[in-house]
Amino acid sequence: MLGSDRADGVRGILLDSPFVNSTMAALHHPSTLLIRLAVPFALNIIKERLGDLYASDELLGTLSVDVLIMQGDADSEIPIDLAGGNLLVESVREKRALNGIEGDCDIIVVKGADHENVHAQEGFVEDVRKFIQARLH
């Protein structure tokens, strides 16, 4: 948590390899591939069962803090363009704009990184340091 004059004390959130919501994550996760191929209506079952459970975009769209998403372009569990960071940034920005909520949402795409290992990539610490320092002033 970063220091702030705000009551909650939070100025920014850093997310590693997040998903837009659990339904999108399940629809594109490798573990559901066989079910999706074998059962034609599997997508409907997944959507019905999960609904909007763990809707990261909905929650982040209501917060007025800066969000930095870090995700690898080789994420095998949460594809960055199908269920992950790129879509999440777009959705959060739309929701905030509709509701007049301030706070930036941005992404750093880490070349070659897979799911939840961006922290082990070169430049990670420097990227996080820049994100934090920009919010301390």
N, C-alpha and C positions, 0 to 999 in steps of 0.2 A: 504494500500500500504506500502510496506517495503522500507526503504531507500536504495539507491544504487548509484554507480558511473555511472551507465548507464543513457543515456539520458531520457528514459521513466520512470526511477525510480522504476520499478516494479521488484521484485525478486521472487515473488511467488503468486500463486492464490489458494484460497481455495474454493472448490465447495461442496455444500450440496445437495445430492441426484440428481445429474445431469443425463441427458439422452444422448445417443450417438448422435442421431438426432431426429427430430420431427416425421419422418416416423416410426422409431423403437418404439418410445414412444407411438404413436397412435396404432400401431399394437399390443401392449401388454398392453395397458391401459384398466382397467376394464370397462370404459364407452363405449368402442367399442365392447365388447364381444357379445352382442345381434346382432349387425349388422354383425359381422364376422360369427356368427352361422347361421343367417337367410339368408344372401345374399352370395352365394358361391364366387362371384367375388369381394366382398367388399375389400379384401386385395389389389387387383389391383387398385381399385378406391382410396383407401387411399394413396397408393404409387404415383399414378398419380397426385393427388391433392396437396400433400405435397412436393413431390420431396425431395430435400436436404435442405429444409427450417430448419433453426436453427441447422446446423451441427456442434455440439460442437467438434466432433472429428477432423473435417477439420480445424477449427479455432485453437484449441489447438495444433494440429500437426504442425502448422507454427510458434508457439511462442517458444522462447528459455528461458522460465522461468519454475521454478519448479511448479508442480501442485499437490495439495493434494485434493483427493476426500474423502469425508466422506459420507457413506451411510449405512442405516440399512439393515440387512439381512432379515427383515420382511417388506420391502417396498412394499406396496400394489398397488402403482400407477406406479412406474417405477421399475419393477423387476430387481434386481441387476445383475443377470446372463443373462437376455433376452434383456434388453434395457438400462441398467444402468451402474453403476460404473465399474464393472469388465470388461465389453466389451469396455467401454470408455478408460480405462487404456491401454488395449491391442492395441486398434486402434491408440491411440496417440503415443504410443511407436513405433509402426510399421511405422507410417507416419514420425516421427522424424528421425528414423534410415534410412529410404529411402532418406531423404533430408539432412542428415548430420547435423541435428539440435540438439543442446545440451539442457539439462534441463530434470529433472526427472519428472515422472508422477507416483504417487503412490496412494494407497487407504487404508483407515482404515475402516474396516467393523465393524459396531456397532451392537452387538448382541441384538436382540429384538426390535430394533428401526424401526419405520415405516417411511413413506415419510416425509421428511423435519422436523424431530424432533430429529435429532442426537444432536443438540445443547442442548437439555434438558437431555441428558444422562450423567451418571457419567463418568468422565474422559475426557469429551469434551474439557474443558478449558486447561487441561494439554497437550492434544494432539496438540491443536492449538499453545500453547506456545512453545512446542518442535519444531514444524514446523517453526515458526517465528525465534526462536533463532538460529536454524541451518543456517538460511540465513543471519543473521546479522554479522556473522564472516567471 
